Each structure stands twice: as structure tokens, then as C-alpha cells.
Amino acid sequence: MYTFQNDRVRLRALEREDLDNYARWFSDTEVQRTLMVYAPQSREGEQAWLEGAMMGKSGGDFVFAVEAIDGAEAVHIGSCAAHKPDWRNASCEIGIAIGEKAYWGKGYGPAAFALLLEFCFGELNLHRVYLRVYDFNQRGIRAYQKLGFKEEGRLREAFYREGAYHDVIYMGLLKREWQAVVRTEG
């Protein structure tokens, strides 16, 4: 049986109590920088999104809250998702956002992504996952590469942020590649 926890993080269902965190995170320009969010998000907008995701009305997305585990305590630090799986081709786009900046650069994102990958390849029985990352997000690119992702394509200067155009990099991971990463680490 799949577990939603490792020694660093836990993935859990979204709760109404998460709303304040999401409203704060997704209105922070530093958090927005690597996401497809362009403007401050209203509390009402975040509430509508949260309630839709909680009720399974997010268009087929599997959305999880990410909690950092610190002893017996868990701290809500972000979210991750598998977006609209293509069941015929056993593929989907995945994404993550760590909103609590105090947890950036400490390995919580990759730990949460590893759980999401286990969910995608194990529980959903997907063959392939992919993500989009912006060329200026070198920390993210390195983390994805360590998890086994490979660059599959690049949309040149397709994303405008902070007064400049940036490349959008598509990275993908096959189930067998993930299994090789897990065997190597295990």
C-alpha cells in the first residue's frame, strides 16, 4: 500500500485551514517568480480554487498539501499536483510550489516530488510524467535532474518575467528511469 510520507515530508489532502497559507504564498512575488502566476491572488479566488480541488472539481488534477515533518510536528509548506492525467497515453504534467520560504533550498521540494512520483508511477500506474521549468530556475532544474528528469524540449523565449523573455524547458521522466533512480538510492 502506498504511503504519503517519507522521513522529510508528508502529502495530504487539502483542508479549508490551508486557505490563509495559499492566499499569502501566491500573492508573494518571490513565490510567484517560478510559477505561472502573474498577479496577486485574492482570498476569494484562492478559496474557489481550494474548494474546487478539495471537491475533485479541479479538472482531473490530483492536488496535495505538502507538510514538512519536524519530529512529531508537521508544518504546511506548499503543494504539489499531478495535472489531468492522459489515461490513454499514461502521462501527465506534474508541478510543485513550496510557499514557505524558510524551507527553500533544504531538500523539502525534492522529497515531496519523490512522493508525488511514487504516487504517479505506483498508484496511478503512469508511464511518463513531465514538467515545465523556466531557464532561470537553476535550483529547480538541478533538483529535477537529480530525480532523473531529462530535458525533452525547449520553447525559446516563451515566458516573459521581470522585463525579459525566458526559455520554457520541458523535462520528462519515464517510469523505468524513476525505478532506476530509486534502486540506485536504495
N, C-alpha and C positions, 0 to 999 in steps of 0.2 A: 504494500500500500504506500502510495506517495505521501511523504510528509512535507509540510510547508515551512520547514525550519532547518537551518543549519546552525553551526556554532556562533555565527555572527548576526544573522537576520532571520526574520520571520515574515512570510507573506500571509496576509489575512484579508478577509472580506472588508470592504469599505463600510464605514459607520457614519451616521449623521454627526457624531462628535468630531469627525475629521474635517468638517467644513471650514472651520477657522484656519486650520493649517493650510488647506488648499487655497483659500482666498488670499492669505498672506503670501504664500510662495509664488503663486502665479501672477501676482501683481508686482513682484520684485524683479527689476530689470536685470539684475545679475543672474537670477534663476532663469529668467526668460531667454537669456542670451543664446543658449544651445537648444532651445525648443522652438516649435513653430507658433509661439505666442508673440504677438506684436504690441499689445496694449494692455494696460491694467485690466484685470478681470474683476467684474462686480461680484459682490457676495451672492446676489440673486442668480447670476449666470453660473457661478460655481455650484450653487445649491441645485440648480436644474441639472447640471452635468452629473453631480454626485448622486442625486436621486435616480436619474436615468441609469447610471452604471450599477447602482445597488439593486434596481428592479430588473436588471437584464435588458434594458432598453437602449443600450449603447451601440446598437448596430452589430451585434455579434462579438463585441470585444469581451475579453476576459481581463478584468481590471483588479489589481490587488493593491492594498496598502502595504508599504514596506516599513517594518519596525526593526530598529537596532536592538539587539539583546545585550543588556548590560547587567550581568548577574541575574537576579530574579525579576529585574525591571525591563520593560520594553518601551522604547521611545519611537513614536511615529515620525519617520524622517522623509518619506516620499511615496512614490507609487510606481508600478510597472504594469505592463499590459501586453497581451497578445491580441493584435487587432484583426478582426474579421477574417478568420481562417478560410482559406480556399480549400474546401474539403476534397474536391476532385483532384487537385494537384498536391495536396498535403503540405501546404505552405502558408505562411503568414508573416506579416510585419510585426516586429516587437519594439518596445520602447521603454525607457526608464527616465524618471526625474527624481533626483534627490534634492529636496527643497530645503532641508535644514543644512545651512552652510557649514555649521560646526562639524558636520560629518563628511564633508567633501575631502577627497584625497586620502581617505583612511581605509579604503577597501570595501566599504559597505555596498557601493553600487555593483561592483563585480560579484560580490557574494549574493546579492539579491538577483542579479541577472542569471547566475548559475542555477538558482532555484527555479526561475522562470523557464530556463532552458530544459530543466528536468521535467517541468510541467508540460511544456510544448512537445518534447520528444517522447516522454513517457506516457502521460495521461491522455494527451490529445493525439498521440501517435503521428505527429507530423514528420515529414521527410526533410523539410528545409525551412529555415527562418531567415529573415533579412531585416536590416535596419538602415536608416539614413542618418548620417552624421556630417556635420559641416567641417570643412578643411581646417578651420581654426581651432577645433576642439581636439587638440593633440592628446590630451589626457584620456578622453573617451576613446579615441582611435587605438591608443596603446592598450587600454583595458580590453577592448573588443578583440584585438589581435591575440592577447594572452588567452582569451576564451576560445580561440580557434577560428574566429571570423576572418574571411578573406575579402579583399576588395573585389567587387564584381563589376563596378562601373562608376562613372563619374559624370555628373551633369555640370559642365563648366559654367562658372559664374551664374548659377541659377538661384542663388539666395542672397538677398540684399539685407545687410545688417550693419549698423554703425557706419553708414556712409560709404560702404564698399560692397562689391559683389564677391561672393564666395562660392567655391565648388561645393556641391552636394555629393557626398560619397556614399554609394550603396555598398554595403558589406553583407555577406551571406555566410551561413553555416549549415552544413548538412548533418543529418543525424549521425552518420558514421564518423564524421570528423569530431563531433562532440563526444561520442563514445571513446574515441582515441584520446582526447584531452582528459577525460575522466579516468581512463586506465593509466595514463601517464602520471596523473596526480595521485592516484590511489595506490 
